[in-house]
């Protein structure tokens, strides 16, 4: 069977497809979900204890904080370079390799030496660039294709959003007993244990015939085959732009609430919790809604709705002077981005078939680029025209993502792939 034929056959779920429940999926995917949570911990520890880490290394907070950018750069480069290779090996093996890199990086970071902390940031960025897309693709592969696969993938992203919300208080408690160094060493131990678990697990999906078609592609042909998937490029662009808006918005959120509403750090932590909880709940529910057997709304239409809500909320947020409305828009903005994120991952998993690992890797690399783009454009807008400039910068980026969303929505579910993409590129 040709790769293109296999893709077409597995793309659209059969009528009456029985989707497993979230609890069953969680029992099956528990090592993958736990690994996705652990992948967020190294940089969370680094950010939470930035001041004592800087003191330990004999560096300034500004210089140490700047090292975080090295991780993003490493993630961008490694994620893009290795994207075609994710689909050529077992996803669990790729994820185990990423966990191994995280284990080494956390051990180096626990030393507190400046040079080793540089290596820590670079290795964490490189490790997560492989780990996150491999875990998401592995979760999808466990449930074959269609809605079950994309639901499994969104469970991984929901777990990551929950971890991002809870990680800081969770790591703070044990750090009272063993310090931030102990936290990093614990990450090393757990990462190695999970790597062994993933290496020992047997692949349960029936995607071997599709993988054969991917392995026949050359390195550059893999990129061309991915570009031939109808709607893949606009979806990747949406993820990049959405991340730029949301991460840029979060970068200046504390400053905004301080200057406009005089909220001190203690009160602002409640705002941060509101935003994180809104994102998590929305991401979880959207993943369930868009991949249910009784789905009544096209995922593409929900994607557009989320982008419209993101546009309205981010522009309105910077012009309000009433605290309750600002809080409501903060919650809406986080929830709308969670909708877009869940829809984008679901569509990439469904449409890219055996290329889903490559697509998710490029998606993660694009989001790393989005972090830099959002912070830079947000700062430029703030410097030029204050918060009105920030609203303009983020509004333009969201409008561009909305345009890409309309392109995605024009492609019918049954015609999402150019079957000649892989065949003609091999």
C-alpha positions, 0 to 999 in steps of 0.5 A: 500500500502506498503512503499516500493511500494509507494517509487517505484511508486513515484520515477520516474516522469511520462513521460511528467511531467509538472514542475512548473516555478520558480516564481510559486514555489517561491510564494508557498515556500516564507515562507520556502525560507525566513526562510532559509535565516533567519537561516543564519543570527545569525552566520553571525552577530556573525562573522561580529561583532566579535570584538565588541562582544568580547569587550562587553563580556570582552573576547578576539577575539580568545576566542570568535571566538572559540565559533563558533566551538561549534555551529558546534559541536552542529549541528553535534550531534543534526543533527545526533541524530534527523535525523530519527525524521524529517520524523515523524512529519510535516516538517513545525512544525519541521522548526517552532521549529528550528526557535523558538530555533533561536529566543531564541538564538538570544535574549540571544546573544543580551545580550553580556554576555559571558555565554549567548554567549556560549549558543547562539552558542550552540543553533544556531548550534542545531536550524539550524541542525533541521531548514535547513533539515526540510525546504529543505524537506518541500519544496520538499514535497510541490511538491510531488516527482521527478524533481519538488520536487528536484527543490524545494529543490535546490531553498532553497539551492540557497536562502541560497547561495544568503543570504550568499553572501549578508547578511553581507552588508544587516545587516551592514546598520540597525546595523548603527542605532541599533547596532549588538544587534538590529540585533540579536533582529530583528532576534528574532522577524522575526524568531517568526513571521515565526514560526507562519506562518509555523505552520499555513500552510496546507500541500499540498503534497500527501506524507501521505501514504509514511510517514506512512511507515516511522513512523513504523520504529524504531529509529535505523531501520531508519538509516538502511533504509536510508543506504539501499537506493542505492547511498545514502551513497556515496552521503552523503560522497560526501557532507561531502568531498566537504564541507571539501574542500570548507570550508577549502579552504575559511578558508585560501583564504584571507591569500593566496591572501595576501601572494601571491598577496599582496591584502589588505582586501578592495580588497580581499572583491571583491574576496570574492564577486566574489566567492559568486556570482559564487556559487550562480549563478551556484547553481541556474542554476544547480538546474534548469538544473538538474530538467527541463522537457527537461533535456539532461544530467544525474544529476549523470554525471553533478555531476562528471563533477562538481567534476572534475572541483573542483579537477582541480581548487583547485589544479591549484589555489595553484600553479598559480602566475598570479592574473587573472588566480587565480581569474578565478580559484576562480570563477571556484572552487566556481561554481563547488562546487555549481554544486556538491551541487545542484546535491547532494541535487537533487539526495538525494531528488529523491532517498530517497523518504519519508526518504528525511528529514532524509537524508538531516539531516544527510547531514547537519550534515556531512557538519558540520563535513566537516567544521572542517575536511577541516580547520584542514587538510588545516592547516596541509598541510599548516604547512607541505608543504606550499600551495603545502601541501594545494593543496595536502590535498584538492586534495586528498579529492576531488579525494575521492569524485570523486570516490564516484561520480562514484559509484553514477553514476553506479546506473540507475535512475529507480533502485535507491532504495532497496525496501526491505530496509524499509520493512525488517527494520521495 
